[in-house]
Amino acid sequence: MTDVFVSYARPDEPQAVAIAEALRAGGYRVWRDDELPAHRAYTEVIEERLKSARAVVVLWSEESAKSEWVRAEADSARSAGTLVQATLDGCIPPLPFNQFQCADLRGWSGDGATPGWRKLQSSIQKLAGAPAVTIRTNEAPAKVTRGRSICVLPFVNMSGDAEQEYFSDGISEDITTDLSKVSALGVTARNTAFQFKGQSCDVCEVARKLAVSHVLEGSVRKAANRVRITAQLIDGTSGDHVWAERYDRDLTDIFAIQDEISKAIVDALKVRLLPEEKKAIENRGTANAEAYNLFLMARQYWIDGDFGESGRERRVIRICTRVTEIDPDYALAWALMGLAQANMRYAYTGHEDLDDGLAAANRALALDPNIAEAHLPRAWHLAMLGRQDEAQEEVETALRLNPDSWEANKEAARIYYRQGRLADATRHLEKATELAESDFHSRGMLSALYLAQGDIERARECAAKMIDQVESALARDPDNGAALAYGALSFAALGNLDRAREWIDRALLLDPDNMYMRYNLAWPVLAFFNDKEEALELLEPALAKGGKTLVSLAEADRNLDLLRDDPRFQRMLDSAKERVGMASRPLNSAAEAEAPLRS
């Protein structure tokens, strides 16, 4: 039985952590979604915990008020009579929840004597009963921590080469994943920790904000076949070093270094490592350091590459092919290869005879049935055959296996957008932007989704965050058409039409044959320049040459609604649908309708 269930939006996690830990310190059994077990479905666990909770604390903010998950959890609690509300930023709860009392926790710093906290605590006590102990007053969140808990800050890339960023990020993620397998240790989520990337942080302040007892920070320097990793474990209250070490080894020792760091942290914190947990930590998907390094490189190209220019897919497929030659049993590499193959097949014309990723996806699942990403090529295979219900099942399976998969959330959003499920697409794109901070493409898609739903303010907020991302991408790749298009969208959304026009002209000069870029430029031209004729000129070659995923997007895209009544646009769209086999029916043939999901 759970005493208190805490519902919140992901951007509010630091406040949610502090509140949950304060309630735990006061004797309540508190549950929030950091405790999701790896072997059970996300929605199943949420429903079970909601029903068992005596009090459901909903933390309202501007972000959570827009979250369908938070609204659904609040509605369930309202029906069950277990709803307790608090506002984190002064946001008034949305209808119908504004009819209930709401505690004010604006600026709450852990003080148990504040009126807002007393109000919250009183409501919880009435529903869940008196706690085992009382919460002390004037206690800051830094002292209200999860027993033994840790935040792994992104390791700093010291290689003198920005291209090596993928490697230092990969080390940070893997150590986070390893430590999260230790049941006696609370670990801050990767996307929460990465919000501090590139910042000069006061470690004690980070610990206070995230309510953790310890912080791990470090650096990575990789050159040729050598790697130097420094790591230091710091007490979040005192700022003292608990443990520190420097590893100067051959690159082939990278897994041994990660194992040593994880074991050293477990030993330093004096937590118990169970035998099955030790075995899980040592299982990395591959034992080959070269395969591991190349896979991290391929995934970074997949995240940061020029979406809409087939060189991105070719590069990822080429690298993953090499990875699977080195280690044929590396399931994650097979899954990424399958995803790149699916996009190559369906996003660009002239590739209809290419492998659509199904064989690679099935190979990944044969090696590891719990690989979430392997279900995504299968989902695209089905979606492009018009078998939308089955495609949705594959997407839901991927999200159930790993709700924190960047790939699963992004591809779910792309598929749901084409199905007209804008709210679902928005939710998953919001998650994707949290999981991969350099992914300007997801943020650009998110801006377009906000536009499609008439939420100009959120589109502008998203655009403002995207400018630094696209400029960083262009510093690495000046011809990146996707970055140029989303830069134009950003400036247009922020009202700087002259700058947006410069970016549009630059994009068309540098990458005129990038059909997705042309398509993405049509959004700001329609929404902010109100120029239907220019939008049609941008779309005409895109629809004439674009692949099936582009045409299916144009058919469903609410951002093109201003053109729906235009005969020229309708002719262009009808012709494109006929060309890619979508004109008269969703399937290309009766045989395709029966095509099984096997290679």
Sequence and secondary structure as in RCSB ss.txt:
>XXXX:A:sequence
MTDVFVSYARPDEPQAVAIAEALRAGGYRVWRDDELPAHRAYTEVIEERLKSARAVVVLWSEESAKSEWVRAEAD
SARSAGTLVQATLDGCIPPLPFNQFQCADLRGWSGDGATPGWRKLQSSIQKLAGAPAVTIRTNEAPAKVTRGRSI
CVLPFVNMSGDAEQEYFSDGISEDITTDLSKVSALGVTARNTAFQFKGQSCDVCEVARKLAVSHVLEGSVRKAAN
RVRITAQLIDGTSGDHVWAERYDRDLTDIFAIQDEISKAIVDALKVRLLPEEKKAIENRGTANAEAYNLFLMARQ
YWIDGDFGESGRERRVIRICTRVTEIDPDYALAWALMGLAQANMRYAYTGHEDLDDGLAAANRALALDPNIAEAH
LPRAWHLAMLGRQDEAQEEVETALRLNPDSWEANKEAARIYYRQGRLADATRHLEKATELAESDFHSRGMLSALY
LAQGDIERARECAAKMIDQVESALARDPDNGAALAYGALSFAALGNLDRAREWIDRALLLDPDNMYMRYNLAWPV
LAFFNDKEEALELLEPALAKGGKTLVSLAEADRNLDLLRDDPRFQRMLDSAKERVGMASRPLNSAAEAEAPLRS
>XXXX:A:secstr
  SEEEE  GGGHHHHHHHHHHHHHTT  EE GGG  TTS HHHHHHHHHHH SEEEEEE TTGGG HHHHHHHH
HHHHHT EEEEESSS    TTGGGS  EE TT  S TTSHHHHHHHHHHHHHH   SS   TT  GGGS  SSEE
EE   EE SS GGGHHHHHHHHHHHHHHHHT TTSEE  HHHHGGGTTS   HHHHHHHHT SEEEEEEEEEETT
EEEEEEEEEETTT  EEEEEEEEEEGGGHHHHHHHHHHHHHHHHT    HHHHHHHH  S S HHHHHHHHHHHH
HHHHS TTSTHHHHHHHHHHHHHHHH TT HHHHHHHHHHHHHHHHHBTT TTS  SHHHHHHHHHH TT GGGH
HHHHHHHHHTT HHHHHHHHHHHHHH TT HHHHHHHHHHHHHTT HHHHHHHHHHHHHH TT HHHHHHHHHHH
HHTT HHHHHHHHHHHHHHHHHHHHH TT HHHHHHHHHHHHHTT HHHHHHHHHHHHHH TT HHHHHHHHHHH
HHTS  HHHHHHHHHHHHHHB HHHHHHHHH GGGGGGTT HHHHHHHHHHHHHHT SS SSS HHHHT  S  
